[in-house]
Amino acid sequence: MGYSRTYQGIIWTNHALERLAARKIPQEFAWKTFRFPDGSKQGKSGGSQEFVKKIENHTITLIAKQNEKNEWLILSAWIDPPYQGSIDMNDRYKKRESTLSWLFRTILGLFQKKQ
């Protein structure tokens, strides 16, 4: 999947392109989210905007901001649920040790130390 620094007349930051690639989000989906959002609101950092769009079975969120020349910069993007094999899928669904398993291992370790 190829990503372009200036796609559809919009500037994409290195961070945004890295996030798209790591999250396996097609740049076209991110662009559609920006251009034809289902909703938008003020972002958390000064002057940024958050755009949201549902595409297929996914919700894409994109953060953008205008620079001093009034050009739009795409700052970041994510998708929920994440695509299989993406960094978010790997982080979210890592096999985690259950509390019961941890408790059992800890108690067993205490008994083994006393012997």
C-alpha positions as CSV (number, residue, x, y, z in Angstrom):
1,M,0.0,0.0,0.0
2,G,1.6,3.3,-1.1
3,Y,1.2,6.5,0.8
4,S,1.9,10.0,-0.6
5,R,3.0,13.1,1.3
6,T,0.7,15.3,-0.7
7,Y,-2.4,13.2,-1.4
8,Q,-5.5,14.9,-3.0
9,G,-4.0,18.3,-2.4
10,I,-3.6,17.8,1.3
11,I,-0.3,17.7,3.2
12,W,0.3,14.5,5.3
13,T,2.8,14.6,8.1
14,N,5.4,11.9,8.5
15,H,3.6,10.9,11.7
16,A,0.2,10.5,9.9
17,L,1.8,8.4,7.2
18,E,3.5,6.2,9.7
19,R,0.2,5.7,11.6
20,L,-1.6,4.9,8.4
21,A,1.0,2.3,7.4
22,A,1.2,0.7,10.9
23,R,-2.6,0.6,11.2
24,K,-3.0,-0.6,7.6
25,I,-5.5,2.2,6.8
26,P,-5.7,3.0,3.1
27,Q,-4.9,6.7,2.5
28,E,-8.0,7.0,0.4
29,F,-10.1,6.0,3.5
30,A,-8.4,8.7,5.6
31,W,-8.9,11.2,2.8
32,K,-12.6,10.4,2.6
33,T,-12.9,10.8,6.4
34,F,-11.4,14.3,6.0
35,R,-13.3,15.3,2.9
36,F,-16.7,13.7,3.7
37,P,-16.9,13.2,7.4
38,D,-19.9,11.9,9.2
39,G,-19.0,14.3,12.0
40,S,-16.3,16.6,13.2
41,K,-15.4,18.5,16.4
42,Q,-12.6,20.6,17.8
43,G,-9.5,18.6,18.5
44,K,-7.7,18.4,21.8
45,S,-4.7,20.5,20.7
46,G,-5.1,24.2,19.7
47,G,-6.6,24.7,16.3
48,S,-6.9,21.0,15.4
49,Q,-10.0,19.3,14.2
50,E,-11.2,15.7,14.7
51,F,-13.0,14.1,11.8
52,V,-14.9,10.8,12.0
53,K,-16.4,8.6,9.3
54,K,-17.8,5.1,9.2
55,I,-16.4,3.1,6.2
56,E,-17.4,-0.5,5.8
57,N,-17.5,-1.9,9.4
58,H,-14.8,0.5,10.7
59,T,-14.9,4.0,12.2
60,I,-12.0,6.1,11.1
61,T,-10.8,9.1,13.1
62,L,-8.5,11.7,11.6
63,I,-6.8,14.7,13.2
64,A,-6.1,17.7,11.0
65,K,-5.0,21.3,11.4
66,Q,-4.5,24.3,9.1
67,N,-1.0,25.8,8.9
68,E,-0.2,29.5,8.6
69,K,-0.8,29.4,4.8
70,N,-4.3,27.9,5.5
71,E,-3.2,24.5,4.0
72,W,-4.6,21.4,5.7
73,L,-2.2,19.1,7.4
74,I,-3.2,15.6,8.4
75,L,-1.6,14.9,11.7
76,S,-2.8,11.4,12.7
77,A,-5.4,8.7,12.1
78,W,-6.7,5.6,13.7
79,I,-9.4,3.0,13.0
80,D,-11.7,1.0,15.2
81,P,-11.9,-1.9,15.2
82,P,-8.3,-2.3,14.0
83,Y,-7.4,-4.3,11.0
84,Q,-6.0,-7.8,11.6
85,G,-2.2,-7.7,11.9
86,S,-2.0,-3.9,12.6
87,I,-0.1,-2.5,15.6
88,D,-3.4,-1.7,17.3
89,M,-4.7,-5.2,16.8
90,N,-1.5,-6.7,18.2
91,D,-1.5,-4.3,21.2
92,R,-5.2,-4.6,22.0
93,Y,-5.5,-8.4,21.7
94,K,-2.2,-9.5,23.2
95,K,-2.8,-12.6,25.3
96,R,-2.8,-11.3,28.8
97,E,-2.3,-13.3,31.9
98,S,-5.5,-13.7,33.9
99,T,-5.7,-12.4,37.4
100,L,-6.3,-16.0,38.7
101,S,-3.3,-17.3,36.8
102,W,-1.1,-14.5,38.2
103,L,-2.4,-15.1,41.8
104,F,-1.7,-18.8,41.5
105,R,1.8,-18.2,40.1
106,T,2.6,-15.7,42.9
107,I,1.4,-18.0,45.7
108,L,3.2,-20.9,44.2
109,G,6.4,-18.8,44.0
110,L,6.1,-17.9,47.7
111,F,5.8,-21.5,48.7
112,Q,8.8,-22.5,46.5
113,K,11.0,-19.8,48.1
114,K,10.3,-21.1,51.7
115,Q,11.6,-24.6,50.8
